[in-house]
Amino acid sequence: MSLINRVYAGRLRGMVIHTPDGEPFGRVRDVVSGLRPQGHVSRALGLVVELNTKRRIFLPMLRIASIEPGDITLTTGSVSLRTFVPRAGEATILGDIIGTKVHTDDPDSPDLHDRPLEIADVELERTRSRDWIISRVAVFSERPKFGRTPSLSTIPFQHIHGIAPEIHDVSNATVEMIAGFDDLRPADVANILSDLPKQTREQVARELNDQRLADILQELPEDEQTALLESLGIERAADVLEEMDPDDAADLLAELPEPRAEVLLGLMDPEESAPVRRLMSFSPDTVGALMTTEPLILTPQTTVAEALALARDPDLPTSLSSMVFVVRPPTATPTGRYLGCVHLQRLLREPPASLVAGVLDPDLPPLYATDSQETAARYFATYNLVCGPVLDEDKHLLGAVAIDDLLDHLLPEGWREDDWRLEPEPGATTLESVSTTPTAEA
């Protein structure tokens, strides 16, 4: 198998996409890109896939396990089947970008300066973080005449000028705002959205992709979460809930009227809704209601090297990557019998070829789903951890609770609406006062 890390978008057209089981899923019809202002990295967000029913859907690039000569393989068979609709700041490479007139200031191609060029194809490159970025563009200065081979030049994308995303009934200010979100953490974007007028906030939310919106929703106050979710329409709301962490989705659904929550759960993929339903069954003041059902779970036969590779997953929250949990099969929660856990620091000190079963911490007790939040707080303080296993009465691993989720519930209600940096007490020394106060020598 020859995995590809660079590919021209034109080569993807018509390629068959397979599920992890090898079943054909659909064919690629286009590539959706998020174009950024000059000087910023522009990414390929996903593929436009045509199903056997002729419906065209959006498939995020993170759902792609590999691109090989001849076909593409998915990481999961669970994808949203909602009809593809382009959003603000997005452009399809085959439909919108190829054929566009541009110009270049590439220092390695001075003969192409000050000349109109036409884009023939766009090269995509996979980064270490699993993102696909636009790296280079193939251009020709004149459209080739019939029967002649075009004379192509490849230009680094940062030296291409003149590409603009098509705007879909959205103001330029909103497009620019959304483009600026790429460099911000979800919590910072949430603070910006909280300060926007209701209508603008809802418009921005509608234009964000599902994964990005899910990350941001998790950082908003509960009343703003529910208001935004209600504004999306029920199918889109279910898609966003599928992208959220199960514990955050459960908290959000718990704030909705029960009939509305049940409808949304029914629209979600069963594999995504099952852990959410399980979390909603626990009392809200227990560890079971706080835990995530998707920690890093391994079998005893896993090597230290494999465990470290999985812990490097950029999509895994920092707190959850600090601990590896070892169980008997099955590894999906609720798992087989829980055997123990290994902290990331311990893994870093062990030979890569050794098995995780040989380095388990036998003295660390677990938490139980019925334990109180205060018990969890004492647990983290006692053992200096940021993540801990949650078991049922039969010693099956149900999930893991992270300290950030615990703090979210222990802090006063509405804490997200205030600035996280509290005002210093009168006379207190701050970094600003240290850096701006003249010294005796000055």
For each residue, the residues with C-beta under 8 A, 3 or more apart:
1: 66 68
2: 68 69
3: 66 67 68
4: 7 66 67 68 69
5: 125 126
6: 123 124 125 126 135
7: 4 11 12 67 123 124
8: 11 12 121 122 123 124 138
9: 12 13 31 44 93 94 98 121 122 123 124
10: 13 94 98 120 121 122
11: 7 8 15
12: 7 8 9 15 28 31 47 67 72
13: 9 10 28 29 30 94
14: 27 28 29
15: 11 12 27 28 70 71 72
16: 24 25 26 27 70 71 72
17: 24 25 26 27 28 47 49 59 71 72 73 74
18: 21 22 23 24 25 71 72 73 74
19: 22 23 24 25 73 74 77
20: 65 73 74 75 76 77
21: 18 77
22: 18 19
23: 18 19 77
24: 16 17 18 19
25: 16 17 18 19 49 51 74 77
26: 16 17 49 50 51 52 57
27: 14 15 16 17 49 50
28: 12 13 14 15 17 31 47 48 49 50 72
29: 13 14 47 48 49 50 56 94
30: 13 47 48 92 93 94 95
31: 9 12 28 44 46 47 48 92 93 94 122 124
32: 44 45 46 47 48 58 84 86 90 91 92 93
33: 42 43 44 45 90 91 92 93 97 122 134
34: 42 43 45 89 90 179 182
35: 42 89 90 91 163 164 165 179
36: 40 41 42 43 179 182
37: 40 176 179
38: 158 161
39: 158
40: 36 37 179 182 183
41: 36 133 134
42: 33 34 35 36 133 134 157
43: 33 34 36 61 131 132 133 134
44: 9 31 32 33 61 93 124 132 133 134
45: 32 33 34 60 61 90 209
46: 31 32 58 59 60 61 63 209
47: 12 17 28 29 30 31 32 58 59 61 64 72
48: 28 29 30 31 32 56 57 58 59 84 92
49: 17 25 26 27 28 29 56 57 58 59
50: 26 27 28 29 54 55 56
51: 25 26 54 55 56 57 81
52: 26
53:
54: 50 51
55: 50 51 81 83
56: 29 48 49 50 51 83 84
57: 26 48 49 51 79 80 81 82 83 84
58: 32 46 47 48 49 80 82 84
59: 17 46 47 48 49 63 64 74 79
60: 45 46 63 209 210 211
61: 43 44 45 46 47 64 130 131 132
62: 75 130 211 315
63: 46 59 60 74 75 76 79
64: 47 59 61 67 72 73 74 75
65: 20 73 74 75
66: 1 3 4 72 73
67: 3 4 7 12 64 72
68: 1 2 3 4 71 72 73
69: 2 4
70: 15 16
71: 15 16 17 18 68
72: 12 15 16 17 18 28 47 64 66 67 68
73: 17 18 19 20 64 65 66 68
74: 17 18 19 20 25 59 63 64 65 77 79
75: 20 62 63 64 65
76: 20 63 79
77: 19 20 21 23 25 74
78: 242 269 271 272
79: 57 59 63 74 76
80: 57 58 210 239 242
81: 51 55 57
82: 57 58 235 236 239
83: 55 56 57
84: 32 48 56 57 58
85:
86: 32 90 91 92 166 168
87: 90 168 206 207 208 209
88: 165 167 168 170 174 175 178 207
89: 34 35 165 175 178 179 207
90: 32 33 34 35 45 86 87 165
91: 32 33 35 86 96 97 163 165 166
92: 30 31 32 33 48 86 95 96 97
93: 9 30 31 32 33 44 96 97 98 122
94: 9 10 13 29 30 31 97 98
95: 30 92 98
96: 91 92 93 100 165 166
97: 33 91 92 93 94 100 119 122 163
98: 9 10 93 94 95 119 120 121 122
99: 118 119
100: 96 97 118 119 162 163
101: 116 117 118 162
102: 116 117 118 119 137 139 160 161 162 163
103: 113 114 115 116 117 160 161 162
104: 109 112 113 117 139 155 159 160 161
105: 113 159 161
106: 109 112 113 155 156 159
107: 110 159
108:
109: 104 106 112 113 153 155
110: 107 113
111:
112: 104 106 109 115 117 139 141 153 155
113: 103 104 105 106 109 110
114: 103
115: 103 112 141
116: 101 102 103 141
117: 101 102 103 104 112 139 140 141 153 155
118: 99 100 101 102 139 140 141 142 143
119: 97 98 99 100 102 122 137 138 139 160 163
120: 10 98 138 139 140 150 152
121: 8 9 10 98 137 138
122: 8 9 10 31 33 93 97 98 119 134 136 137 138 157
123: 6 7 8 9 134 135 136 137 138 154
124: 6 7 8 9 31 44 132 133 134 135
125: 5 6 132 133 134 135
126: 5 6 130 131 132
127: 130 131 132 133
128:
129: 314
130: 61 62 126 127 314 315
131: 43 61 126 127
132: 43 44 61 124 125 126 127
133: 41 42 43 44 124 125 127
134: 33 41 42 43 44 122 123 124 125 137 157
135: 6 123 124 125 156 157
136: 122 123 154 155 156 157
137: 102 119 121 122 123 134 154 155 156 157 160
138: 8 119 120 121 122 123 152 153 154
139: 102 104 112 117 118 119 120 152 153 154 155 160
140: 117 118 120 143 144 150 151 152 153
141: 112 115 116 117 118 151 153
142: 118
143: 118 140 150
144: 140 148 149 150 151
145: 148
146:
147:
148: 144 145
149: 144
150: 120 140 143 144
151: 140 141 144
152: 120 138 139 140
153: 109 112 117 138 139 140 141
154: 123 136 137 138 139
155: 104 106 109 112 117 136 137 139 159 160
156: 106 135 136 137 159 160
157: 42 122 134 135 136 137 160
158: 38 39
159: 104 105 106 107 155 156
160: 102 103 104 119 137 139 155 156 157 163
161: 38 102 103 104 105
162: 100 101 102 103
163: 35 91 97 100 102 119 160
164: 35
165: 35 88 89 90 91 96 175
166: 86 91 96
167: 88 170 172 175
168: 86 87 88
169:
170: 88 167 174 175 203 207
171: 174 175
172: 167 175 176
173: 176 177
174: 88 170 171 177 178 200 203 204 207
175: 88 89 165 167 170 171 172 178 179
176: 37 172 173 179 180
177: 173 174 180 181 192 204
178: 88 89 174 175 181 204 207 208
179: 34 35 36 37 40 89 175 176 182
180: 176 177 183 184
181: 177 178 184 189 192 208 212
182: 34 36 40 179
183: 40 180
184: 180 181 188 189 192
185: 188 189
186: 189 190 212 215 216 218 219
187: 190 191 219
188: 184 185 191 192
189: 181 184 185 186 192 193 216 219
190: 186 187 193 194 216 217 219 220 416
191: 187 188 194 195
192: 177 181 184 188 189 195 196
193: 189 190 196 201 204 205 216 220 224
194: 190 191 201 220 221 224 417
195: 191 192
196: 192 193 200 201 204
197: 200 201
198: 201 202 227
199: 202 203
200: 174 196 197 203 204
201: 193 194 196 197 198 204 205 224 228
202: 198 199 205 206 228 231
203: 170 174 199 200 206 207
204: 174 177 178 193 196 200 201 207 208
205: 193 201 202 208 213 228 231 232
206: 87 202 203 231 232 236
207: 87 88 89 170 174 178 203 204
208: 87 178 181 204 205 212 213 216
209: 45 46 60 87 212 213
210: 60 80 213 214 236 239 240 242 243
211: 60 62 214 215 243
212: 181 186 208 209 215 216
213: 205 208 209 210 216 217 240 243
214: 210 211 217 218 240 241 243 244
215: 186 211 212 218 219
216: 186 189 190 193 208 212 213 219 220
217: 190 213 214 220 225 228 229 240 244 248 252
218: 186 214 215 244 245 248
219: 186 187 189 190 215 216 416
220: 190 193 194 216 217 224 225 228 416
221: 194 224 225 414 416 417
222: 225 226 251 252 255
223: 226 227 255
224: 193 194 201 220 221 227 228
225: 217 220 221 222 228 229 252 255
226: 222 223 229 230 252 255 256
227: 198 223 224 230 231
228: 201 202 205 217 220 224 225 231 232
229: 217 225 226 232 237 240 241 252 256
230: 226 227 237
231: 202 205 206 227 228
232: 205 206 228 229 236 237 240
233: 236 237
234: 237 238 263 264 267
235: 82 238 239 267
236: 82 206 210 232 233 239 240
237: 229 230 232 233 234 240 241 264
238: 234 235 241 242 264 267 268
239: 80 82 210 235 236 242 243
240: 210 213 214 217 229 232 236 237 243 244
241: 214 229 237 238 244 249 252 253 264 268 272 276
242: 78 80 210 238 239 249 268 269 272
243: 210 211 213 214 239 240
244: 214 217 218 240 241 248 249 252
245: 218 248 249 292 294
246: 249 250 272 275 276 279 292 293 294
247: 250 251 279 289 290 291 292 293 405
248: 217 218 244 245 251 252
249: 241 242 244 245 246 252 253 276
250: 246 247 253 254 276 279 280 289
251: 222 247 248 254 255 289
252: 217 222 225 226 229 241 244 248 249 255 256
253: 241 249 250 256 261 264 265 276 280
254: 250 251 261 280 284
255: 222 223 225 226 251 252
256: 226 229 252 253 260 261 264
257: 260 261
258: 261 262
259: 262 263
260: 256 257 263 264
261: 253 254 256 257 258 264 265
262: 258 259 265 266
263: 234 259 260 266 267
264: 234 237 238 241 253 256 260 261 267 268
265: 253 261 262 268 273 276 277
266: 262 263 273
267: 234 235 238 263 264
268: 238 241 242 264 265 272 273 276
269: 78 242 272 273
270: 273 274
271: 78 274
272: 78 241 242 246 268 269 275 276
273: 265 266 268 269 270 276 277
274: 270 271 277 278
275: 246 272 278 279 293 294 333 399
276: 241 246 249 250 253 265 268 272 273 279 280
277: 265 273 274 280 281
278: 274 275 281 293 398
279: 246 247 250 275 276 282 288 289 291 293
280: 250 253 254 276 277 289
281: 277 278 288
282: 279 286 288 289 369 370
283: 286 288 289 370
284: 254 289
285: 289 372 373
286: 282 283 289 290 369 370 371 372 373
287: 290 291 367 368 369 370 371 372 373 375 376 390 401
288: 279 281 282 283 291 369 370 390 398
289: 247 250 251 279 280 282 283 284 285 286
290: 247 286 287 373 376 401 405 406 409
291: 247 279 287 288 369 390 398 399 400 401 405
292: 245 246 247 295 320 399 400 401 402 405
293: 246 247 275 278 279 333 398 399
294: 245 246 275 320 333 399
295: 292 320 323 325 387 389 399 400
296: 307 310 311 316 320 321 323 324 325
297: 325 326 327 331 332 333 335 397
298: 302 306 307 310 324 325 326 327 331 356
299: 302 326 327 328 329 331
300: 326 328 339 355 356 357
301: 355 357
302: 298 299 306 307 326 355 356
303: 306 307 352 353 354 355 356
304: 307 308 347 350 351 352 353 354 355 356 359
305: 308 309 352 353
306: 298 302 303 309 310
307: 296 298 302 303 304 310 311 324 342 347 356
308: 304 305 311 312 344 347 348 352
309: 305 306 312
310: 296 298 306 307 313 316 324
311: 296 307 308 316 321 324 344 347
312: 308 309 321
313: 310 316 321
314: 129 130
315: 62 130
316: 296 310 311 313 320 321
317: 320 321 402 404
318: 321 322 386
319: 322 386 387 402 403 404
320: 292 294 295 296 316 317 323 387 400 402
321: 296 311 312 313 316 317 318 344
322: 318 319 343 344 385 386 387
323: 295 296 320 341 342 343 344 385 387 388 389 400
324: 296 298 307 310 311 341 342 343 344 347 356
325: 295 296 297 298 338 340 341 389 397 400
326: 297 298 299 300 302 338 339 340 341 342 356 357 360
327: 297 298 299 331 335 336 337 338 339 396 397
328: 299 300 335 336 337 339
329: 299 335 336
330: 335 336
331: 297 298 299 327 335 336
332: 297 335
333: 275 293 294 297 397 398 399
334: 392 396 397 398
335: 297 327 328 329 330 331 332 338 396 397
336: 327 328 329 330 331 396
337: 327 328 395 396
338: 325 326 327 335 366 389 391 395 396 397
339: 300 326 327 328 357 360
340: 325 326 360 361 362 364
341: 323 324 325 326 360 361 364 389
342: 307 323 324 326 346 347 356 359 360 361
343: 322 323 324 346 347 361 385
344: 308 311 321 322 323 324 347 348
345: 348 349
346: 342 343 349 350 359 361
347: 304 307 308 311 324 342 343 344 350 356 359
348: 308 344 345
349: 345 346
350: 304 346 347 354 359
351: 304 354
352: 303 304 305 308
353: 303 304 305
354: 303 304 350 351 358 359
355: 300 301 302 303 304 358 359
356: 298 300 302 303 304 307 324 326 342 347 359 360
357: 300 301 326 339 360
358: 354 355
359: 304 342 346 347 350 354 355 356
360: 326 339 340 341 342 356 357
361: 340 341 342 343 346 364
362: 340
363:
364: 340 341 361 383
365:
366: 338 388 389 390 391
367: 287 371 375 376 379 388 389 390 391 401
368: 287 371 390 391 392 393
369: 282 286 287 288 291 390 391 392 398
370: 282 283 286 287 288
371: 286 287 367 368 375 376 379
372: 285 286 287 375 376
373: 285 286 287 290 376 377 406 409 410
374: 377 378
375: 287 367 371 372 378 379
376: 287 290 367 371 372 373 379 380 388 401 406
377: 373 374 380 381 406 410
378: 374 375 381 382
379: 367 371 375 376 382 383 385 388
380: 376 377 383 384 385 386 388 403 406
381: 377 378 384
382: 378 379
383: 364 379 380 388
384: 380 381
385: 322 323 343 379 380 388 403
386: 318 319 322 380 402 403 404
387: 295 319 320 322 323 400 401 402 403
388: 323 366 367 376 379 380 383 385 400 401
389: 295 323 325 338 341 366 367 397 400
390: 287 288 291 366 367 368 369 397 398 399 400 401
391: 338 366 367 368 369 395 396 397 398
392: 334 368 369 395 396 398
393: 368
394:
395: 337 338 391 392
396: 327 334 335 336 337 338 391 392
397: 297 325 327 333 334 335 338 389 390 391 400
398: 278 288 291 293 333 334 369 390 391 392
399: 275 291 292 293 294 295 333 390
400: 291 292 295 320 323 325 387 388 389 390 397
401: 287 290 291 292 367 376 387 388 390 405 406
402: 292 317 319 320 386 387 405 406
403: 319 380 385 386 387 406 407
404: 317 319 386 407 408
405: 247 290 291 292 401 402 408 409
406: 290 373 376 377 380 401 402 403 409 410
407: 403 404 410 411
408: 404 405 411
409: 290 373 405 406
410: 373 377 406 407
411: 407 408 415
412: 415
413:
414: 221 417 418
415: 411 412 418
416: 190 219 220 221
417: 194 221 414
418: 414 415
419: 422
420:
421:
422: 419
423:
424: 428 430
425: 428
426:
427:
428: 424 425
429: 433 434
430: 424 433 434
431: 434 435
432: 435 436
433: 429 430 436 437
434: 429 430 431 437
435: 431 432
436: 432 433
437: 433 434
438: 442
439: 442
440:
441:
442: 438 439
